[in-house]
């Protein structure tokens, strides 16, 4: 069974997130704006790369147990804690 999630607004599905399988490191997100792939990377899987049409869109890197840093393709960075 493949894990799947849906984001709803009222009675409308806005986006979906589907994993390739239970133990896979890749997921596919879809919305009206397009498709994105999410893939775990790094030595311990502490990084998630987000791509759209084969182009790197963003990277989320876990720095320690308390925070992560989201870096967009334009160089902007945001701390996630």
C-alpha positions in Angstrom: 0.0 0.0 0.0 1.4 3.4 -1.0 0.8 6.3 1.4 -1.2 9.2 0.0 -2.5 12.5 1.3 -5.0 15.1 0.1 -5.3 18.7 1.0 -8.9 19.8 1.0 -10.7 23.1 1.0 -14.4 22.6 1.7 -15.3 19.9 -0.9 -12.4 20.6 -3.3 -9.1 18.7 -3.3 -6.4 21.4 -3.7 -3.3 19.1 -3.8 -2.2 15.5 -3.4 1.0 13.9 -2.1 1.7 10.3 -3.1 4.7 8.2 -2.2 6.1 5.6 -4.6 5.8 3.0 -1.8 6.0 2.5 1.9 9.9 2.5 2.1 10.7 4.7 -0.9 12.4 8.0 -0.6 10.5 9.7 -3.3 7.1 11.4 -3.4 5.0 13.2 -6.0 2.9 16.3 -5.2 0.3 17.6 -7.6 -1.9 20.7 -7.6 -3.4 23.0 -10.2 -0.1 24.8 -10.4 1.9 21.7 -11.4 3.8 18.7 -10.3 6.7 18.4 -7.9 8.9 15.5 -6.8 10.3 15.3 -3.3 13.3 13.1 -2.7 15.3 12.3 0.4 19.0 12.8 0.0 22.2 13.2 2.1 24.1 10.6 4.1 21.3 10.1 6.7 18.4 11.2 4.6 18.5 14.6 6.4 17.9 16.5 3.2 14.8 16.8 1.0 15.2 18.1 -2.5 12.1 19.5 -4.3 12.2 19.5 -8.1 9.7 20.7 -10.7 10.1 19.4 -14.3 13.6 18.2 -13.5 14.8 21.6 -12.1 15.8 21.9 -8.5 13.2 24.2 -6.9 14.2 24.0 -3.2 16.2 22.1 -0.6 15.2 21.4 3.0 18.2 20.5 5.1 17.8 19.3 8.7 20.5 21.0 10.7 19.8 19.3 14.1 16.8 18.1 16.0 15.5 21.6 16.6 15.6 23.3 13.2 15.9 22.9 9.4 16.8 25.4 6.7 14.7 25.7 3.5 16.7 27.1 0.6 14.9 28.2 -2.6 16.5 28.1 -6.1 16.8 31.9 -6.0 19.1 31.7 -3.0 16.5 32.8 -0.4 16.7 30.8 2.9 14.2 30.3 5.7 14.7 28.7 9.1 12.1 26.1 9.9 11.8 25.3 13.6 
